[in-house]
Amino acid sequence: MAPGVTVAVIGAIFTFAVRTSPTGIVNWRVVGVILMIAGALLIWHSRRGTTRERIVTRIPAPVDPDAPQGPITENQPVREIIQERDFE
């Protein structure tokens, strides 16, 4: 997030503090607005974080290994989808 804030601050300086302009080559206000937009996009992108998804399949252990296996007592695999989000 720090690079986005830095770029936005530099853009604000160009937009609001710089009063000189070379002869038609560079308009500092336009450059400043572009840098502020780029900084805002960098901040937004860093706030989204990183999302990872993993699928875990577990087969539960039987309660009684000597018991007859029927349709209700069979060991059915359990699938879990775990989503992890990191915010920096």
Secondary structure, 3 states (H helix, E strand, C coil): CHHHHHHHHHHHHHHHCCCCCCCCCCCHHHHHHHHHHHHHHHHHHHHHCEEEEEEEEECCCCCCCCCCCCCCCCCCCEEEEEEEEECC
